[in-house]
């Protein structure tokens, strides 16, 4: 394949990358990394456009290959910037400015004005360093749900870095190879094909990352209560069933701690529904301070909540509940400048050996909760201690 055709095809691949990333951003404006990846496509396109122009017009050396190589380096860096932004890091465009200036200054030196192989060797550390940064960032991510979507881009970047480094090492240490600017020798053709494959695959890899991220965000939204950020009842069904099956296999304790806000209707009636929402958010925020990071928290009704506690017995679960109750009671809510003291009633129950379903334990925790409300509110009741099962209650 001649060099002109390769540059044309690479320009088309760059255009597809820029357009695909931009259109995806138009559909999902909460994903700014797509703009970086769209800019990467534009940089590669600009580099190819200058190469095409140089085939037909004599251009100043600083413009082609100088500026063309700056755009080429910029394309690789904007992929890195998009990865950084996707991972919640600063894209660091100032680093790109420094790289661009360094590449331009190098094109003023005599080394850059030497053989074409010299410029390839000169650019390799820049490109390989950027590729290595992408590989390092993606390889150290621990989020299991996203790890598989990071792997393709990691492999593409690592493969491109490897082939470019090997070419540069061979040119530096091997027999002299007479390359010409935009020539069709095997080294230029192979490099151009590698760039074409890189552009095509990187576009698909970046799109995969965004699609997977949005899929997980939608799944999380479907399982999360929008007001509090706690899990919802749908999530409870899945998680409780999984933990119940584990409880039956291992025999580890499994408890439910349920609670609701005392006199919540009076808060709504006196201050309005906005204050009621504020009270719910306040209670969940304070409760999170009393709970452990691995305790699963659910909003299962208007002002009703449940916590799934694994591995702890009645005594430890009671301690957690009491800590939660006391913290809420001692942390007032400010509404219209007024300090409003909120309290909660709590119920605790654990799974028993003869339980066939996890919701039997949840039902007992609810019974303990109602017992706490009937006996003064702002207290915790444990099923089997404060509230006896019906059979034991009849004997008593």
Residue pairs with C-beta under 8 A, 6 or more apart in sequence:
1 189
1 193
2 184
3 55
3 182
3 183
3 184
3 188
3 189
3 192
4 52
4 55
6 189
6 192
6 193
6 196
7 48
7 51
7 52
7 55
7 182
7 192
8 52
9 196
10 44
10 48
10 192
10 195
10 196
10 199
11 45
11 48
11 49
11 52
13 44
13 196
13 199
13 200
13 203
14 41
14 42
14 44
14 45
14 47
14 48
14 75
14 199
15 41
15 45
16 41
16 200
16 203
17 37
17 38
17 40
17 41
17 44
17 199
17 202
17 203
18 38
18 39
18 40
18 41
18 42
18 45
19 38
19 41
20 38
20 41
20 203
20 207
21 34
21 35
21 37
21 38
21 40
21 41
21 203
21 206
21 207
22 34
22 35
22 38
24 31
24 34
24 207
24 210
25 31
25 32
25 34
25 35
25 38
28 34
28 210
28 214
31 86
31 210
31 213
31 214
32 85
33 82
33 83
33 85
33 86
33 210
34 82
34 206
34 210
35 82
36 78
36 79
36 81
36 82
36 85
36 91
37 78
37 79
37 82
37 206
39 78
40 74
40 75
40 76
40 77
40 78
40 79
40 82
40 202
41 75
41 199
41 203
43 71
43 72
43 74
43 75
43 78
44 71
44 72
44 75
44 195
44 199
46 68
46 71
47 68
47 69
47 71
47 72
47 75
50 59
50 63
50 64
50 67
50 68
50 71
51 64
51 68
51 182
53 59
53 64
54 64
54 65
54 68
54 181
54 182
55 182
61 107
61 113
62 104
62 107
62 108
65 107
65 119
65 181
66 103
66 104
66 107
66 112
67 104
69 103
69 107
69 119
69 123
70 100
70 103
70 104
72 123
72 127
73 99
73 100
73 103
73 123
73 126
73 127
73 130
74 96
74 99
74 100
76 126
76 127
76 130
76 131
77 95
77 96
77 99
77 130
78 96
79 130
79 134
79 157
79 202
79 206
80 130
80 133
80 134
80 137
81 91
81 92
81 93
81 96
82 91
82 206
83 134
83 137
83 138
83 153
84 90
84 91
84 92
84 137
85 91
86 209
86 210
86 213
87 137
87 141
89 137
99 126
102 126
103 123
103 126
106 112
106 122
107 119
111 118
111 122
112 118
112 119
112 122
115 178
115 179
116 179
116 180
116 181
116 183
116 188
117 171
117 176
117 177
117 179
117 187
120 167
120 168
120 171
120 179
120 191
121 168
121 171
121 172
124 164
124 165
124 167
124 168
127 160
127 161
127 164
128 161
128 164
128 165
131 157
131 158
131 160
131 161
131 164
132 161
134 153
134 154
134 157
135 154
135 157
135 158
135 161
138 150
138 151
138 153
138 154
138 157
139 154
141 147
141 150
145 212
145 216
146 209
146 212
146 213
146 216
148 212
149 208
149 209
149 211
149 212
149 213
150 209
152 201
152 204
152 205
152 208
153 202
153 205
153 206
153 208
153 209
156 198
156 201
156 202
156 205
157 202
160 194
160 198
163 194
164 191
164 194
167 187
167 190
167 191
171 177
171 187
177 185
177 187
178 185
179 185
179 187
179 188
180 188
182 188
222 234
223 231
223 232
223 234
223 235
223 238
224 230
224 231
224 232
224 235
225 231
225 232
225 299
227 277
227 280
227 281
227 299
228 280
228 281
228 284
228 299
229 284
230 284
230 297
230 298
230 299
230 305
231 239
231 296
231 297
231 298
231 299
232 298
232 299
232 300
233 298
233 299
233 300
235 298
236 298
236 300
236 306
236 308
239 296
239 308
240 308
240 358
240 359
240 362
241 358
243 254
243 296
243 308
243 310
243 358
244 254
244 351
244 355
244 357
244 358
246 252
246 310
247 253
247 254
247 310
247 351
252 310
252 311
253 310
253 311
253 312
253 313
253 350
253 351
254 308
254 309
254 310
254 350
254 351
254 358
254 361
255 308
255 309
255 310
255 312
255 313
255 314
255 317
255 348
255 349
255 350
255 351
255 361
255 365
256 306
256 307
256 308
256 309
256 348
256 349
256 350
256 361
256 362
256 364
256 365
257 306
257 307
257 309
257 317
257 320
257 321
257 324
257 346
257 347
257 348
257 365
258 300
258 304
258 305
258 306
258 307
258 346
258 347
258 348
258 362
258 365
258 366
258 368
258 369
259 287
259 304
259 305
259 321
259 324
259 325
259 344
259 345
259 346
259 347
259 369
260 301
260 303
260 304
260 305
260 344
260 345
260 369
260 373
261 267
261 279
261 280
261 283
261 303
261 342
261 343
261 344
262 342
262 343
262 344
262 345
262 373
262 377
262 378
263 377
264 276
264 279
264 302
264 303
267 275
267 276
267 279
267 340
267 342
268 275
268 276
271 335
271 336
271 340
275 335
275 336
276 303
278 333
278 335
279 303
279 333
279 340
279 342
280 299
280 302
280 303
282 331
282 333
282 342
283 303
283 305
283 328
283 342
283 344
284 297
284 299
284 305
286 327
286 328
286 331
287 297
287 305
287 324
287 327
287 328
288 297
289 327
290 320
290 323
290 324
290 327
290 328
291 297
291 307
291 320
291 324
292 320
295 307
295 308
295 309
295 320
296 307
296 308
297 305
297 306
297 307
298 305
298 306
298 307
298 308
299 305
300 306
306 362
306 365
307 320
309 316
309 317
309 320
312 320
313 350
314 348
314 350
314 382
314 384
314 385
317 348
317 350
317 382
318 348
318 380
318 382
321 346
321 348
321 380
322 380
324 344
324 346
325 343
325 344
325 346
325 378
325 379
325 380
328 342
328 343
328 344
329 341
329 342
329 343
329 378
332 339
332 340
332 341
332 342
333 339
333 340
333 341
333 342
334 340
343 377
343 378
344 378
345 369
345 372
345 373
345 377
345 378
345 379
345 380
346 368
346 369
346 372
346 379
346 380
346 381
347 364
347 365
347 366
347 367
347 368
347 369
347 370
347 371
347 372
347 380
347 381
347 382
347 383
348 365
348 368
348 380
348 381
348 382
348 383
349 361
349 362
349 364
349 365
349 367
349 368
349 382
349 383
349 384
350 361
350 383
350 384
351 358
351 360
351 361
352 360
352 361
355 361
364 383
365 383
367 383
367 387
368 381
368 382
368 383
368 386
368 387
369 381
371 381
371 386
371 387
372 379
372 380
372 381
372 386
375 381
381 387
383 389
388 396
